């Protein structure tokens, strides 16, 4: 006869497995190797047209700073909408001085999974400084049309609220298009509008073209303008890659 404690353990193991589910979602191309990472999630909210997840990520030796920030990020995913919000703040005290840094990233996409394309807008902002002296740098992307969004497919392991996840979390069963709605301040812009979130002189523009999976067919960029309450200021910077973090533009002052 099998001991009762073995039956109990088997039952608990089965319950644990039943409460964990691996689903496939679309994640905007905020980092090149995001599909290679082990991502976990808990279900924060379920709406008729989207599910909101709070993400976590396995810490590995080769993880970069932007991927590391996915811990605590929110992903709103539906058949025609993908929104991701990343936020991080740090503070370090050295004697009488406190060095602080804050980083935010918002990307909102409307997608047509049947036609395999998506249109996205995004904005990233970094604030660094000592006490009352601070500097801000921001980058805003105008509307960009991406082809081959099936390359954005990322498996995530839902560890909390798995019973609330529906078939819409699998990209193979989702079609349609709609306007994205951001969980925070939306970063939507028109093709002709370009802006910088920080004060300063108007942002310059560049134009790129390309094709293929993960590339914008046509896009317009706005460069970042930077201001500082100190006399030195922060030099103007330009976005180097789609939705890449702007921490580096402040000369390494950001606490990573």
Secondary structure, DSSP 4 states (H G I P E B T S, - for coil): ---HHHHHHHHHHHHHHHT-EEEEEE--SSSTTGGGS-EEEEEEEE-SS-EEEEEEE---TT--HHHHTTTT-EEEE-SSEEEEEEEEEEEEEETTEEEEEEEEEEEEEEEETTTTEEEEEEEEEEEEEETTEEEEEEEEEEEEEEE-GGGGEEEEEEEESGGG--GGGSGGG---------SSS-----TT----SS-SSPPPEEEEE--SBTEESEEEEE-B-EEESSSS----B---STT---GGGGTT-S--
